Amino acid sequence: MSNDEILVGYDGSTDANLALDWALDEAQRGGRPVRLAYVFEWLTVTGWIGPAVAPGIWPDETARRQVEELVHKAAADAAAQRPGTTVHGEVYDGPPALVLQERSADAGLLVLGSRGHGGFAGLLAGSTAVAVTAHAHCPVVVVRAGQAARAGPVLVGVDGSESSRVALGFAVESAAQRRVPLRVVRVVAPPAGRWRPSDHDEEATVAGERAAVEESLAPCRDTFPDLDVHIEVAPGNPAAALVEASRGAQLVVVGSRGLGGLRGMLLGSVSQQLLQHSSCPVVVARER
């Protein structure tokens, strides 16, 4: 597996096929290979979690062969539909979240559907998607059903943290590659609680944050001088603002952790809210 390869968590579900379609589009833009990874885990408390290849029958070697056929056919069909794109399919053994996390160390990008087989209908983002996004070694894209392809800008949320600087770099390159505008959003959360410092100047705070965003974009403007960049800085709730802004975007990019997060948490509250409620695919960016 090369560092340019796009790894797709695949199990034959609707969301997995949406993730595969997104990955194939991304692969064609950058001339990158794609690898489908089906993680075969049949030793569970409730039974087998996998495609309905043998309903009601505890999986055995026959079931595994059926899974391999499913994955290899999906890879072959994808390659046939996207001439020039290299697509491989592999079956791995073990807990899905752990295996995908380990495989992400050798990938340039990991793409997941938000829900796979065996998930609870009430959850918008499955436990595997959330766990892998928190622990992966490369950027992760989560695609959910209902997120129709659109021709909007690439949206990125920034807060001045190192994590958001990584997200900004990813978003700049994505917008340039797609030849669409970049929308940079910095939402300044108000002081906690009802009490505010007597010297709190909201306008000055917003102006200072805008200047900081402009400064962080300077190297990007030098590298991509033709990129159309829109900066928005306003007070409010970061997660709510980005979820709302995602309605008009084709992709939203955030860092795995922002300012103010608890050190022990690997995935921030804003990232988690977007995974659950974004209207477009979400990239949780991190350095490899």
Buried (B, 14 or more C-beta within 10 A) or exposed (E): BEEEBBBBBBBBBEBBBBBBBBBBEBBBEEEBBBBBBBBBBBEEEEEBBBBEBBEEEEBEEEBBEBBBEBBBEBBEEBBEEBEEBBBBBBBBEEBBBBBBBBBBEBBBBBBBBBBBBBBEEEEBBBBBBBBBBBBBBBBBBBBBBEBEEEEBBBBBBBBBBEBBBBBBBBBBBBBBEBEBBBBBBBBBBEEEEEEEEEEEEEEEBBEEBBEBBBEBBEEBEEEBEEBEBEBBBEBBBBBEBBBBBBEEBBBBBBBBBBBEBEEEEBBBBBBBBBBBBBBBBBBBBBEE
